[in-house]
Amino acid sequence: MHFACTQENLVQGLQLVSHITGKNINLPVLGNVLLKTEGGSLRVSTTNLELAVNSTIRGKIEQEGEYSVPAKLFLDYVSLLPSGKIELLVTDEGLEVRSAEQETVLKGMSASEFPVLPKLVTHTPFEIKAEELKRAIGQVAFAVTTSESRPELMGVACFFGGVAGAGRVAFAATDSYRLAERIISMTGDQTEARMIVPARAFVEVSRILGTYKDELAMPEYAQLSFTENQMLMTFGNVELISRLIEGSFPDYTQLIPQNFKTEAVISRLELQKAVRAASLFSRQGIFDIHLELEPNTGVCIVKSADQGTGKTKTVLKGKITGEANSVMLNFRYLMDGLAAMACEDVRLRQVDRMNPLLLTPEGSEEKYQYIVMPIRQ
């Protein structure tokens, strides 16, 4: 193999794919990036057997071929080279990297030892604005469970059409203690579909989409397509392939109350500060704070107490209607939901202290809702 390209293009291509690699004692090749000339470009690929990422790098092919080298070492070295032309040449010693007056040889492995990457035959893709997809992932992926006892909750459920409505997709995630849902628009294929995508795959999708945020030439839309057990995300010259999680995602719509006794509109930033202050005095291991909503005085009280550290109370003004109410919550779950919003004010809806608290952004066009289960005394 003999290939020439710019240092900038090579660094970007390696940055896109190298993130999922790591040390594997049983399969050292999983720490490598596969370099393969294909279709007039260099295709760089990595995999951890659950995810695979491919990117194409523009350049000039002098001789066809393929080879794999340690991904992190290759990226770290190429990042230190001066901008300009770089030549990659496979010799008997390994991969020779030529740049200006520097020549380096990286020891690697034959491409035949690299895992075979799947070539998916998929349906017409769903198309979603890249910026909206990235935002939606950030608003829901943190709510998945880390417990392997319920694998179906370790991923983000995607509902194309159906509960989301025609021309829209709903992303939902829960760990049984809180639930996040974001609905955004889509184009392309309008058939109804549902699947569960591993949270790590979507986090990697978000990272890839964020890599191109300042490049005007990149497409506006990302494409998602699926087979029975795999997902393909395509964005510009990058592809990500991930397995899907088997199982059935719970009907989360039943968890969201429809009728409420108390509603409050409060400054999101002020509520965040109050919750953060209360968290300092929450009981270790319980992480509890108390919210009290008082329509008569128009205030929301955030407080906590611990025998060892002390107690605190913050009084926030807001627009509160309905009955007086209170609830005890895990402050970490509440903070996560508030951090996922970008609005000035947040609307809190409550039935009673035994039912979940519903949070939605106030005065925002984002279709986002977040519920937190109460700590029951």
PATITI-285722 format. One record per residue: y, z, x of N, C-alpha, C in turn. Coordinates in steps of 0.001 Angstrom, whole numbers, plus 500000, padded with zeros to 6 digits. Layout:
BEGIN
SITE     nY     nZ     nX    caY    caZ    caX     cY     cZ     cX
SITE      Y      Z      X      Y      Z      X      Y      Z      X
...
This chain:
BEGIN
SITE     nY     nZ     nX    caY    caZ    caX     cY     cZ     cX
SITE 498808 500000 500840 500000 500000 500000 501245 500000 500877
SITE 502219 499190 500496 503504 499151 501188 504578 498937 500123
SITE 505479 499930 499991 506479 499897 498924 507814 500370 499479
SITE 508902 499751 499011 510245 500134 499446 511120 500409 498228
SITE 511919 501497 498317 512833 501849 497222 513966 502695 497794
SITE 514865 503157 496926 515939 504021 497401 515488 505482 497370
SITE 516099 506278 498232 515766 507710 498285 516083 508380 496952
SITE 517194 507982 496320 517598 508597 495058 516564 508363 493957
SITE 516087 507118 493844 515097 506809 492808 513775 507526 493046
SITE 513376 507620 494308 512110 508273 494625 512182 509768 494327
SITE 513293 510407 494686 513457 511836 494418 513421 512105 492922
SITE 514140 511288 492154 514161 511513 490708 512778 511337 490079
SITE 512067 510309 490491 510731 510086 489958 509792 511235 490272
SITE 509867 511755 491507 509006 512876 491893 509397 514167 491180
SITE 510696 514371 490960 511139 515562 490239 510609 515575 488808
SITE 510523 514404 488214 510064 514312 486830 508593 514684 486673
SITE 507777 514373 487670 506332 514547 487510 505767 515761 488250
SITE 506474 516286 489233 505886 517308 490115 505840 518696 489517
SITE 506543 518906 488444 506681 520254 487901 505364 520845 487417
SITE 504438 520019 486952 503192 520546 486367 502095 520753 487398
SITE 502321 520366 488643 501275 520524 489658 501238 521962 490160
SITE 500128 522337 490757 499987 523676 491323 498719 523762 492124
SITE 498537 524885 492794 497337 525072 493614 496119 525285 492727
SITE 495051 524602 493056 493791 524763 492340 492671 524761 493377
SITE 492036 525930 493532 491014 526073 494574 489841 525127 494328
SITE 489449 524991 493065 488286 524162 492753 488596 522673 492814
SITE 489835 522296 492458 490240 520887 492469 491583 520752 493192
SITE 491573 520726 494524 492824 520631 495280 493643 519390 494939
SITE 492988 518326 494463 493688 517083 494176 494693 517260 493031
SITE 494543 518322 492222 495483 518556 491130 496869 518967 491644
SITE 496955 519292 492929 498262 519567 493523 498924 518322 494058
SITE 498274 517174 493889 498775 515917 494430 499488 515077 493378
SITE 500278 514133 493870 500872 513101 493035 500214 511780 493420
SITE 499812 511020 492415 499184 509727 492655 500258 508655 492713
SITE 500255 507889 493807 501186 506773 493981 500401 505483 493789
SITE 500866 504633 492867 500135 503400 492578 501108 502286 492243
SITE 500993 501169 492962 501829 500016 492639 501298 499370 491367
SITE 502226 499094 490455 501797 498593 489142 502962 497878 488468
SITE 502738 496631 488076 503747 495901 487316 505065 495721 488042
SITE 505025 495556 489346 506259 495353 490102 506992 496634 490451
SITE 506428 497795 490122 507061 499079 490401 506030 500041 490996
SITE 506506 501198 491414 505612 502259 491873 505457 503267 490740
SITE 504225 503523 490373 503950 504495 489310 503507 505798 489964
SITE 504204 506891 489675 503850 508201 490216 503310 509038 489059
SITE 502172 509710 489295 501490 510435 488225 500972 511774 488725
SITE 501025 512772 487841 500438 514077 488122 499703 514558 486878
SITE 498793 515516 487077 498084 516089 485937 497577 517474 486302
SITE 497437 518329 485294 496764 519617 485466 495553 519695 484540
SITE 495105 518542 484061 493974 518343 483155 494312 518656 481699
SITE 495421 519338 481456 495889 519539 480087 497097 518657 479800
SITE 497943 518490 480813 499114 517622 480736 499018 516554 481809
SITE 499604 515403 481523 499746 514362 482538 501132 513753 482376
SITE 501823 513524 483486 503161 512933 483451 503185 511724 484376
SITE 503706 510612 483853 503837 509382 484636 505299 508950 484662
SITE 505732 508402 485764 507072 507832 485865 507015 506593 486743
SITE 507805 505596 486421 507845 504375 487233 509136 504341 488036
SITE 509026 503879 489280 510161 503824 490204 510385 502370 490605
SITE 511608 501900 490391 511933 500512 490745 511998 500361 492263
SITE 511553 499199 492724 511592 498926 494151 510942 497589 494461
SITE 510530 497403 495717 509921 496151 496147 508524 496423 496695
SITE 507542 495709 496152 506159 495858 496607 505867 494843 497710
SITE 505526 495353 498872 505123 494484 499978 503607 494291 499966
SITE 502890 495320 499533 501426 495253 499464 500945 496231 498391
SITE 500054 495742 497538 499520 496581 496453 498635 497691 497033
SITE 498504 498800 496276 497615 499868 496706 497887 501160 495962
SITE 497120 502197 496308 497294 503499 495685 496809 504584 496637
SITE 497393 505781 496480 497077 506895 497368 497663 508158 496745
SITE 497114 509336 497084 497673 510587 496560 498016 511528 497701
SITE 499151 512224 497547 499621 513175 498556 500084 514446 497854
SITE 500147 515585 498587 500623 516828 497969 502016 516645 497356
SITE 502133 516939 496061 503358 516638 495319 504558 517439 495825
SITE 504399 518752 495986 505528 519586 496382 506003 519253 497795
SITE 505061 519074 498713 505426 518729 500086 506168 517402 500133
SITE 505658 516419 499392 506274 515088 499376 507695 515163 498820
SITE 507866 515872 497702 509194 515979 497099 510153 516739 498010
SITE 509682 517851 498569 510554 518638 499453 511019 517814 500653
SITE 510110 517020 501211 510478 516228 502383 511441 515098 502014
SITE 511111 514354 500962 511949 513216 500571 513352 513681 500176
SITE 513453 514885 499603 514766 515409 499203 515682 515638 500400
SITE 515088 515826 501589 515877 516079 502799 516310 514802 503506
SITE 515772 513663 503083 516105 512404 503738 517477 511911 503302
SITE 518146 511138 504164 519454 510591 503782 519293 509530 502693
SITE 520359 509336 501923 520309 508313 500885 520163 506939 501539
SITE 519575 506031 500793 519337 504696 501336 517892 504281 501164
SITE 517483 503285 501928 516148 502710 501785 515063 503600 502377
SITE 513951 503688 501636 512751 504401 502102 511562 503469 501958
SITE 510697 503455 502974 509468 502667 502895 508261 503605 502889
SITE 507306 503289 502019 506061 504048 501932 504925 503125 502329
SITE 504148 503530 503319 503093 502676 503864 501821 503508 504049
SITE 500732 503092 503423 499457 503781 503584 498739 503233 504812
SITE 498413 504126 505752 497695 503747 506968 496407 504566 507055
SITE 495679 504395 508135 494458 505174 508345 494763 506658 508504
SITE 495978 506983 508937 496347 508386 509151 496784 509076 507855
SITE 497289 508304 506911 497790 508893 505672 498939 508062 505124
SITE 499915 508729 504481 501082 508042 503926 502229 508143 504924
SITE 502643 507001 505429 503755 506964 506365 505049 506756 505594
SITE 506014 507637 505832 507319 507573 505164 508360 507189 506211
SITE 509001 506045 505994 510001 505561 506955 511380 505596 506306
SITE 512342 506189 507028 513716 506237 506550 514649 506295 507743
SITE 515555 505293 507851 516494 505235 508975 515720 505390 510286
SITE 515970 506478 511011 515280 506670 512286 514153 507693 512190
SITE 513789 508091 510975 512740 509090 510805 511436 508441 510359
SITE 510338 508911 510931 509005 508476 510508 508116 509709 510381
SITE 507468 509821 509269 506624 510984 508994 505329 510521 508356
SITE 504251 511200 508650 502957 510891 508034 502498 512104 507236
SITE 502180 511895 505970 501655 512945 505107 500163 512711 504884
SITE 499375 513739 505176 497940 513655 504917 497687 513776 503415
SITE 496844 512911 502882 496564 512942 501458 495088 512726 501166
SITE 494816 512227 499973 493449 511971 499533 493359 510581 498933
SITE 492160 510056 498950 491928 508754 498335 492245 508819 496849
SITE 492795 507741 496304 493116 507688 494880 491872 507837 494009
SITE 490711 507514 494557 489470 507612 493782 489119 509053 493432
SITE 489690 510032 494189 489429 511438 493914 490353 512000 492836
SITE 491384 511233 492486 492344 511706 491489 491753 511538 490088
SITE 491945 512519 489186 491374 512406 487838 491839 511141 487123
SITE 490964 510552 486342 491319 509357 485572 492259 509774 484448
SITE 493426 509156 484394 494409 509492 483362 494134 508672 482107
SITE 494227 509301 480933 493900 508579 479693 494923 507498 479373
SITE 494430 506401 478822 495314 505350 478288 495159 505408 476778
SITE 496208 505854 476102 496116 506113 474672 496439 504879 473846
SITE 495640 504667 472813 495943 503650 471806 496477 504412 470600
SITE 497785 504317 470356 498418 505134 469329 498993 504267 468215
SITE 499451 504943 467169 500099 504265 466046 501552 503961 466399
SITE 502281 503364 465461 503710 503157 465638 504373 504508 465856
SITE 505176 504672 466902 505690 505995 467229 506761 506493 466261
SITE 506860 507817 466177 508002 508453 465531 509134 508474 466554
SITE 510342 508144 466132 511482 508123 467045 512469 509219 466671
SITE 512831 510023 467658 513728 511157 467447 514820 511116 468509
SITE 516055 511394 468121 517128 511441 469097 516785 512471 470177
SITE 516888 512039 471417 516443 512881 472533 517163 514221 472560
SITE 518467 514219 472330 519229 515457 472392 518814 516416 471273
SITE 518524 515866 470085 518104 516713 468970 516700 517278 469208
SITE 515822 516456 469784 514471 516928 470086 514516 518057 471104
SITE 515315 517901 472135 515449 518935 473166 515981 520232 472559
SITE 516975 520110 471707 517555 521291 471058 516532 521979 470151
SITE 515790 521183 469377 514797 521749 468453 513703 522494 469205
SITE 513244 521930 470320 512210 522592 471106 512692 523951 471595
SITE 513940 523996 472071 514502 525252 472552 514650 526297 471467
SITE 514745 525856 470210 514950 526788 469103 513651 527352 468530
SITE 512506 526743 468873 511258 527218 468271 510176 527603 469274
SITE 510124 526954 470445 508982 527137 471351 508832 528572 471834
SITE 509929 529330 471917 509848 530709 472407 509084 531618 471450
SITE 508904 531188 470194 508288 532058 469187 506769 531956 469141
SITE 506152 531130 469986 504694 530999 469953 504049 532264 470525
SITE 502809 532482 470169 502094 533634 470694 501538 533345 472090
SITE 501320 534388 472857 500684 534240 474168 499235 534720 474122
SITE 498798 535145 472938 497438 535659 472782 496454 534512 472549
SITE 495431 534440 473386 494450 533375 473262 493482 533602 472103
SITE 493582 534756 471446 492696 535030 470316 493033 534147 469117
SITE 494277 533645 469071 494670 532738 467991 495297 531487 468607
SITE 494468 530589 469121 494989 529414 469821 495895 528535 468979
SITE 495693 528519 467651 496525 527661 466804 497983 528133 466778
SITE 498223 529399 467185 499595 529914 467229 500205 529799 468629
SITE 499452 529211 469572 499979 529020 470930 500737 527713 471067
SITE 500905 527017 469950 501596 525740 469980 502664 525653 468910
SITE 503408 524557 468957 504445 524267 467963 503853 523305 466935
SITE 503885 523703 465673 503379 522841 464609 504429 521791 464271
SITE 503990 520545 464168 504887 519432 463855 504481 518833 462518
SITE 505419 518785 461586 505153 518228 460259 506071 517035 460060
SITE 505512 515837 460182 506282 514617 459986 506218 514256 458506
SITE 507378 514251 457826 507370 514070 456380 506819 515329 455743
SITE 506193 515215 454585 505571 516379 453949 506580 517470 453660
SITE 506319 518691 454187 507204 519825 453919 508615 519594 454456
SITE 508753 518730 455453 510066 518472 456037 510896 517542 455162
SITE 510228 516681 454368 510932 515692 453580 510866 514329 454245
SITE 511071 513274 453467 510989 511910 453987 512031 511683 455083
SITE 511598 511023 456162 512512 510711 457257 512894 511909 458101
SITE 512127 512996 457983 512444 514193 458762 511169 514802 459337
SITE 511338 515608 460373 510213 516300 460991 510567 517777 461116
SITE 509598 518639 460784 509788 520086 460908 508983 520591 462093
SITE 509619 521366 462959 508948 522044 464059 508916 523537 463730
SITE 507746 524150 463811 507619 525567 463471 506729 526275 464475
SITE 507070 527531 464759 506268 528340 465681 506333 529791 465242
SITE 505221 530508 465429 505174 531920 465066 504159 532657 465934
SITE 504407 533948 466127 503431 534813 466802 502983 535928 465863
SITE 503231 535750 464575 502907 536704 463508 503958 537798 463344
SITE 504864 537955 464316 505915 538965 464213 507277 538348 463902
SITE 507426 537059 464245 508649 536311 463910 508268 534851 463772
SITE 509125 534085 463122 508854 532673 462899 510144 531883 463015
SITE 510079 530738 463682 511237 529862 463826 510892 528477 463301
SITE 511833 527877 462564 511635 526522 462045 512920 525720 462209
SITE 512783 524490 462708 513924 523575 462820 513510 522224 462247
SITE 514346 521661 461396 514092 520353 460792 515137 519375 461295
SITE 514670 518205 461793 515587 517170 462265 515159 515811 461719
SITE 516050 514842 461839 515777 513502 461324 514943 512706 462308
SITE 514235 511702 461789 513452 510807 462634 513530 509401 462053
SITE 513185 508430 462883 513068 507046 462432 511702 506545 462876
SITE 511469 505238 462750 510172 504692 463160 509141 504899 462083
SITE 507946 505267 462480 506831 505461 461554 507197 506514 460499
SITE 506965 506181 459237 507310 507106 458162 506082 507695 457468
SITE 504900 507505 458053 503702 508095 457457 503720 509603 457667
SITE 503114 510342 456755 503034 511792 456897 501973 512144 457926
SITE 502276 513126 458752 501322 513565 459777 501635 514999 460154
SITE 500638 515702 460659 500839 517065 461142 499905 517330 462308
SITE 500373 518066 463279 499568 518416 464447 500193 519618 465140
SITE 499432 520222 466065 499925 521381 466813 499983 520994 468296
SITE 501184 521018 468857 501397 520640 470257 501517 521906 471099
SITE 500772 522030 472211 500899 523224 473062 502357 523460 473458
SITE 502772 524714 473424 504163 525042 473738 504545 524553 475132
SITE 503615 524667 476087 503950 524251 477449 504251 522755 477516
SITE 503553 521959 476707 503807 520525 476691 505214 520236 476193
SITE 505629 520937 475132 506968 520713 474600 508051 521229 475538
SITE 507784 522323 476235 508753 522811 477221 508935 521775 478331
SITE 507829 521129 478720 507907 520081 479743 508666 518869 479203
SITE 508447 518532 477929 509207 517447 477295 510707 517755 477356
SITE 511059 518992 477017 512462 519395 477037 513060 519270 478436
SITE 512285 519668 479436 512770 519580 480819 513007 518132 481226
SITE 512092 517238 480825 512235 515818 481146 513469 515239 480464
SITE 513659 515558 479199 514819 515053 478477 516115 515554 479098
SITE 516107 516795 479597 517298 517353 480220 517618 516740 481569
SITE 516623 516158 482229 516829 515555 483543 517792 514374 483467
SITE 517782 513684 482328 518577 512469 482195 519890 512653 481447
SITE 520331 513903 481246 521458 514153 480363 522758 513469 480809
SITE 522907 513181 482082 524152 512585 482564 524032 511088 482848
SITE 522909 510484 482489 522709 509073 482781 522963 508218 481544
SITE 523971 507344 481633 524368 506546 480482 523339 505483 480134
SITE 522537 505068 481106 521593 503977 480878 520343 504411 480130
SITE 520139 505696 479967 518911 506157 479339 518957 505956 477829
SITE 517803 505734 477200 517767 505473 475758 518195 506704 474961
SITE 518658 506448 473748 519114 507541 472882 517941 508279 472255
SITE 516822 507554 472075 515679 508119 471356 514480 508366 472264
SITE 513744 509426 471957 512424 509666 472543 511393 509266 471496
SITE 510241 508837 471945 509192 508402 471020 507988 509327 471132
SITE 507486 509759 469981 506288 510586 469918 505221 509837 469137
SITE 504038 509724 469714 502919 509110 469003 501667 509934 469294
SITE 500660 509770 468429 499513 510663 468479 498206 509920 468249
SITE 497156 510456 468875 495799 510082 468512 495205 511300 467805
SITE 493912 511300 467607 493292 512419 466911 493440 513728 467673
SITE 493432 513664 469012 493488 514912 469777 494477 514897 470948
SITE 495378 513896 470995 496348 513848 472086 497712 513355 471593
SITE 498759 513745 472337 500125 513309 472058 500657 512508 473231
SITE 501457 511495 472935 502141 510718 473960 503639 510767 473678
SITE 504418 511261 474648 505865 511227 474558 506379 510199 475555
SITE 507194 509274 475078 507763 508244 475945 509282 508341 475898
SITE 509898 508363 477074 511353 508413 477151 511789 507653 478398
SITE 512392 506492 478174 512786 505671 479316 511569 505265 480123
SITE 511571 505584 481399 510461 505199 482276 509472 506343 482491
SITE 509501 507345 481591 508629 508506 481735 507678 508604 480549
SITE 506435 508978 480844 505442 509241 479808 504841 510620 480041
SITE 504654 511359 478971 503936 512629 479045 502791 512596 478051
SITE 501603 512932 478524 500417 512965 477666 499912 514405 477625
SITE 499636 514888 476434 499145 516255 476277 498027 516292 475253
SITE 497087 517187 475468 496084 517432 474435 496754 518141 473272
SITE 496167 518042 472094 496630 518787 470933 495751 520015 470733
SITE 496267 520990 470027 495504 522206 469747 494741 522010 468441
SITE 493450 522272 468505 492644 522171 467292 492878 523396 466411
SITE 492653 523221 465133 492829 524337 464212 493857 524023 463155
SITE 494051 524950 462264 494972 524779 461152 496111 525776 461272
SITE 497330 525284 461254 498501 526160 461324 498695 526814 459959
SITE 498999 528121 459918 499144 528798 458621 500280 528210 457787
SITE 500164 528321 456482 501215 527859 455574 502379 528837 455661
SITE 503254 528594 456621 504323 529550 456908 505370 529610 455804
SITE 505446 528591 454960 506460 528602 453899 506255 529784 452949
SITE 505010 530267 452869 504738 531413 452002 505300 532713 452577
SITE 505595 532718 453881 506120 533922 454513 507618 534086 454298
SITE 508283 532999 453912 509742 533022 453789 510128 533412 452372
SITE 510757 534573 452196 511166 534989 450850 512133 533984 450225
SITE 512095 533872 448910 512971 532941 448197 514099 533661 447455
SITE 513874 534909 447104 514890 535678 446382 515239 536923 447188
SITE 516538 537201 447280 517006 538288 448137 517883 539264 447356
SITE 517864 540517 447793 518691 541538 447170 520012 541733 447903
SITE 520024 541361 449206 521229 541580 450016 521470 540381 450921
SITE 522745 539965 451023 523125 538903 451955 524365 539336 452722
SITE 524406 538940 453996 525544 539313 454833 525888 538170 455776
SITE 527185 537930 455949 527667 536952 456929 528443 537728 457989
SITE 527966 537640 459232 528508 538454 460325 528717 537566 461550
SITE 529681 537917 462376 529901 537211 463633 528650 537294 464501
SITE 528153 536135 464927 526916 536117 465722 527108 536825 467064
SITE 528219 536554 467735 528443 537162 469048 528618 538670 468950
SITE 529324 539129 467902 529505 540576 467731 528180 541255 467425
SITE 527349 540580 466611 526034 541144 466305 525157 541190 467557
SITE 525231 540147 468384 524470 540141 469636 524865 541324 470524
SITE 526178 541572 470643 526644 542686 471479 526154 544021 470929
SITE 526210 544168 469602 525783 545417 468992 524284 545652 469186
SITE 523498 544584 469039 522046 544700 469219 521720 545009 470681
SITE 522460 544384 471585 522229 544639 473013 522543 546103 473358
SITE 523622 546626 472774 523971 548029 473013 522904 548961 472438
SITE 522440 548639 471223 521414 549476 470589 520100 549420 471346
SITE 519826 548289 471992 518566 548136 472720 518462 549123 473881
SITE 519599 549550 474415 519595 550488 475544 519073 551859 475150
SITE 519111 552146 473835 518679 553456 473359 517478 553356 472413
SITE 516801 552219 472450 515608 552062 471607 514427 552781 472250
SITE 513442 553104 471449 512278 553833 471952 511368 552914 472762
SITE 510995 553356 473935 510158 552560 474831 508829 552230 474165
SITE 508450 550957 474216 507195 550524 473626 507317 550122 472173
SITE 508350 550651 471482 508580 550268 470083 509714 549256 469996
SITE 510724 549416 470866 511865 548503 470958 512592 548381 469614
SITE 512730 549520 468943 513286 549509 467589 514790 549692 467564
SITE 515423 548985 466638 516821 549227 466278 516885 549217 464750
SITE 517931 549833 464211 518080 549928 462767 519313 549146 462323
SITE 519162 548331 461291 520266 547618 460666 520486 548187 459278
SITE 521733 548503 458978 522097 548957 457643 523196 548063 457099
SITE 522986 547510 455907 523956 546632 455259 524562 547368 454074
SITE 525894 547529 454079 526582 548295 453048 527626 547432 452345
SITE 527279 546872 451175 528217 546007 450446 529494 546736 450022
SITE 529401 548009 449663 530569 548738 449169 531678 548831 450207
SITE 531307 549041 451448 532303 549157 452521 532437 547877 453336
SITE 531533 546896 453096 531596 545618 453816 531290 545754 455285
SITE 530345 546626 455629 530021 546801 457044 528519 546676 457276
SITE 528188 546272 458502 526817 546259 458991 526745 547263 460130
SITE 525850 548218 460019 525702 549249 461045 524452 548943 461871
SITE 524619 548898 463177 523505 548679 464104 523358 549945 464936
SITE 522213 550598 464870 522070 551855 465584 520658 552041 466123
SITE 520522 552969 467047 519214 553325 467605 519327 554714 468214
SITE 518175 555349 468391 518163 556694 468975 516845 556933 469685
SITE 516943 557651 470799 515756 558005 471573 515952 559420 472111
SITE 514915 560241 472009 515044 561632 472435 515375 561759 473921
SITE 514912 560794 474705 515122 560891 476146 516449 560365 476633
SITE 516997 559331 475954 518205 558681 476471 519452 558931 475631
SITE 519303 559170 474336 520469 559405 473496 520475 558507 472277
SITE 521664 558243 471760 521768 557415 470564 523086 556646 470567
SITE 523143 555601 469732 524359 554792 469636 524457 554201 468244
SITE 525691 553879 467836 525929 553248 466540 527120 552327 466656
SITE 526977 551090 466177 528066 550123 466151 528299 549698 464714
SITE 529562 549685 464306 529924 549267 462950 530598 547906 463019
SITE 530011 546929 462317 530545 545566 462297 531046 545222 460903
SITE 532201 544577 460834 532709 544120 459550 532110 542762 459218
SITE 531866 542535 457937 531307 541257 457515 531472 541066 456023
SITE 530995 539950 455552 531005 539671 454116 529612 539999 453585
SITE 529482 541093 452869 528173 541582 452437 528135 541684 450916
SITE 527112 541104 450322 526968 541109 448871 525586 541622 448487
SITE 525464 542092 447236 524181 542571 446740 524040 544071 446848
SITE 522826 544524 447103 522532 545954 447167 522629 546477 448599
SITE 522841 547772 448727 522767 548410 450042 521322 548323 450532
SITE 521147 548028 451815 519810 547796 452343 519739 548218 453796
SITE 518530 548386 454298 518337 548723 455712 516982 548197 456169
SITE 516836 548065 457484 515579 547573 458028 515491 547995 459491
SITE 514267 548225 459968 514023 548529 461379 513342 547323 462018
SITE 513893 546829 463129 513421 545601 463752 513178 545794 465240
SITE 512352 544936 465808 512196 544832 467252 513410 544083 467789
SITE 514209 544728 468636 515459 544109 469076 515227 542820 469858
SITE 514094 542716 470555 513825 541506 471337 513678 540293 470426
SITE 512961 540468 469326 512769 539362 468400 514090 538955 467752
SITE 514909 539947 467397 516203 539637 466786 517114 538922 467775
SITE 517138 539360 469011 517985 538730 470029 517568 537287 470278
SITE 516258 537025 470290 515775 535656 470495 516303 534724 469413
SITE 516258 535187 468167 516730 534350 467071 518222 534094 467137
SITE 519003 535112 467454 520451 534953 467561 520818 534014 468716
SITE 520067 534107 469820 520343 533267 470989 520017 531800 470725
SITE 519120 531543 469769 518722 530163 469475 519761 529416 468653
SITE 520749 530124 468139 521786 529496 467323 523051 529282 468136
SITE 523868 528334 467691 525108 528036 468401 526320 528191 467490
SITE 526133 528854 466344 527185 528986 465344 528065 530208 465624
SITE 529229 530258 464961 530098 531424 465089 529580 532587 464258
SITE 529141 532277 463028 528657 533317 462130 527191 533080 461781
SITE 526489 534172 461490 525090 534094 461092 524933 534757 459727
SITE 524071 534189 458892 523809 534762 457570 522483 535513 457618
SITE 522509 536768 457187 521319 537594 457094 520949 537725 455621
SITE 519674 537531 455315 519193 537698 453944 518027 538689 453952
SITE 518056 539621 453005 517048 540672 453002 516608 541015 451586
SITE 515289 541275 451438 514751 541778 450175 514760 543306 450215
SITE 514026 543874 451162 514002 545318 451366 513447 545592 452758
SITE 513292 546865 453098 512878 547228 454461 511431 546880 454772
SITE 510649 546510 453759 509242 546173 453966 509008 544676 454096
SITE 510057 543867 453877 509933 542408 453929 510728 541837 455097
SITE 510387 540612 455528 511066 540033 456692 512544 539769 456449
SITE 513312 539821 457527 514736 539497 457501 514886 538023 457862
SITE 515656 537273 457065 515862 535849 457299 517236 535616 457904
SITE 517280 534885 459010 518538 534532 459668 518719 533022 459627
SITE 519923 532568 459275 520265 531147 459306 521682 530998 459855
SITE 521976 529885 460519 523347 529668 460998 524283 529400 459818
SITE 525423 530037 459816 526392 529878 458732 527427 528821 459115
SITE 527695 527925 458187 528698 526892 458445 528254 525849 459444
SITE 526949 525678 459597 526406 524701 460544 525538 523698 459803
SITE 525515 522458 460290 524675 521433 459681 523233 521521 460152
SITE 522956 522340 461159 521593 522474 461657 520693 523126 460617
SITE 519561 522489 460353 518581 523046 459428 517633 523928 460231
SITE 518052 525183 460396 517303 526124 461216 517177 527443 460477
SITE 515991 528013 460500 515806 529345 459949 514839 530138 460820
SITE 515095 531452 460847 514342 532346 461727 514091 533628 460967
SITE 512838 534070 460913 512534 535318 460223 511903 536315 461188
SITE 512249 537577 460985 511724 538673 461810 511026 539656 460886
SITE 509786 539983 461219 509049 540974 460431 509575 542362 460768
SITE 509650 543250 459778 510150 544597 460044 509109 545467 460748
SITE 509590 546490 461437 508712 547539 461946 508536 548524 460800
SITE 507317 548691 460338 507085 549519 459160 506786 550956 459570
SITE 507544 551865 459033 507406 553269 459407 506251 553917 458663
